[in-house]
Amino acid sequence: MKRLAGGLILVAALLTQLACGCQHDSGVPPAGNNDVASTRQNPVRFYREYVTVEPSATRTAVTALYYFRNDSDESSTVGIIYPFPVDRNHLYPFQTKVWEERRDSFEPIGFVRGETDVRWTMSFTPREEKLIKVRYVQEISSNRAIYIVTTTKLWERPIEVAEFEFRIPASFEGVMLSFTPDRTESHGDTIVHYRRYTDFFPDENLTVSWD
């Protein structure tokens, strides 16, 4: 299995951590299976993501769009693992939704819950592209929000375009970001930090902390 950014694992990682894992399989791998499939044998690419991270004093909400493409002339079915940043200060999400774009609208798709992730399967016709939307909300007990992107490394190739919005309450003080925004804008009671990457192949997860 391969882990995606941001939260996706190509099963990618964008999540948002987008952050997923991927292997050629007819179904979602069982929880606890950490085998990693070779990217060179996997024709499906996770090539773009747009992620919005919205922390508050008690919870973090992530909404993300993930773009996939089958680069081969053959059909392919892959399992997707979508990891969450789960620890004693960041609880397993109490709300998780996954949709696939179909006929210009998003329709819910089913998934299986793991200990720190959710999992689903995707089937591609030759050269087909798919757009997946994920939203999750988790409770936090520290002044820090995390979005997983380091799992991009397991794809062994960068994401072509990765865009992130961190929407921070203007009331937060001492805000520190793990990245340098391309721009920062004020929208009422929210400060928006935006960053766009090309050939995204990160070594560290994206985080924001505050006093």
N, C-alpha and C positions, 0 to 999 in steps of 0.2 A: 504494500500500500504506500501511497505517496501523500504527504501532508501538504495542503495548500496554505497560501498565505491568508491572513486574516481570518483570518479566520478561516482556509480550506485545505483538505488533503486529497491529492488525486489518488485519489482512490479511484488550495489551493485553492489560507491561504489560505482571501482576499480571497483576517477575515483582516473579517474580517476578521481573528483574529482577527476569506478572506479574508484563515485563516482560514485542506482536505487530503485524503489519500486516494490513490487510484490503483486498481489492478484489474486485469481482464478476468472477470468473474461474472457468473450469471446472477449473483445476489450480493447483498452487503456482507462483508466479512464479519465473523463473530467478534464480539467485544473481547479485547485482550489479545487479538491477533496483530502482531507488530511486524509481520513480514513486509518487506518493501519491494515492490516490483520495479524493474528497470524502466526508466523513462524512455530509453531508446526502443523498447518494445511496445510502448504505449502511444498510439497515434493521436489520442485526445490531448489537446492543449488547453490549459487555463491561461488565457492571454490578456485579460483585462479585468479590472475591478474598480468600483466606485463605492466607497465606504463612508458612512456617517456615524460618528461616535458621539453620544450625548450623555455625559456623566451628570449626576446630581449628587446631593449629599448622601443619599442612601442607595442609589442604584445606577447602573449604566445600561443604556439602550444602544444597540448597534443595528443599523439598517444597511444592507449591502447588496450591490448588483455584481454578479460574477458571470463572465463571458467565457464560453467554452467553444472549441472547434475541433472537429475530426479532420485531421490533415491527410487521411488515407482514402483510398478508393474502395475500402471495405467497411462493412458495418462493424460497430464496436459497442460493447456494453461494459461500463465501468462502475465500480462501487465508489461512493463518495463518503469520506469521513470529515466531519466539520468539528474541529476542536474548540473548546472554550477555555479561557484562562480561569481555571478552578483551583482555589486554595482556601485556607481558613478565612481570608478576607474577601474573597470573591466567590460567591456561592454559585452552584449550578443554576442556570437560568430557570426562572419560574414561568417564563413565556418563550416559546420558540415556534416560529412559523417558517415554512419553506414553500416557495412557489416556483413554477416554471412558466415562462412566457409562451402562450399558445394562441395563435390567431389574434394578435394585438391585445391580449389581456393576460393577466397572471392567474393561473389556476393552482390551488394547493396540491402538493405532492406529499405522499406519506414518507415517514422516516422512522428509524429505530433509535432509541435512546441508549447511549453507552454511559460509562461512569463519568467521563469528562467530555463527551461529544454527542453528536447525532450522526446517523448514517442513512444513506439512501443510494439508489442505483439510477444510472442514466444510460439510455440506449441511443446511439447515433446511427443514422444512415450515412453513406459515403459523403464526405465533405460537408456534413451538416454542422450548423452552429446553433448553440442554445444559450439562453439567458436565464439565469437563476437568481431569484431574490430571496434573501434570508433576513429575518428580523429576530433578535432575541433581547431579553431584558433580564439582568441579573442583579441581585442585591449585593451591596458592598459594605464593608465595615471599616474601610480605610480611605484616606484621602488620595486615592490613586485609581485610575482606570487604565486597563491594558487591552490592546488589540494585537492578536497574534499574527505575525508576518514571517517569522523566521522559518516556518515550515516550507516556505518557498524553496529553500535549499534542496529539499527532497525531490523537487521536479528536475533538478540538474540543469535548469535553464530559466532565465529571468521572465517575469511578467512584462509584456510589451508596454502597457500603460497601467499605472496604479494611481488612483486619485483618492484623497482622504479629506474629510471635513471633521474637525473636532469642534463641536458646538458647546462652549463652556459658559455657564452662568456668569454674568457680569459681576455678581456679588462675590465670587470666589477671589480670594487674595493669595498672593504668592504663587501664582500659576507657573508651572515649569513643564515644558514640552521636551520630549526626547528627540525632536526633529526641529529644523528651522522652517517655519512656514513660508510659502511663496507670497502669501498675503494674509492680512488679518483685518477683519471688518466687524463693525459693531452693528447689531440688528436688535434694537430695543434693549431687552434685558439679557441678550445673548452675545457673546464674542465668538466669532467664527474664525478658526485658523485653518487655512487651506494649503494643501501641498500636493503637487503632481510630480510623479516619478516616471521616467522611461527606463526600460531595461532594468526593472526593479528586482534586486537580488539581495535582500537585507540580511545583516548579521544580528540585528537587535529588534525586538518587538517595539511597537509604537506605544508610548505611554504619556499620560498627563497626570500631574500631581498638583496639589494645592494645600495651603495652610489650614 
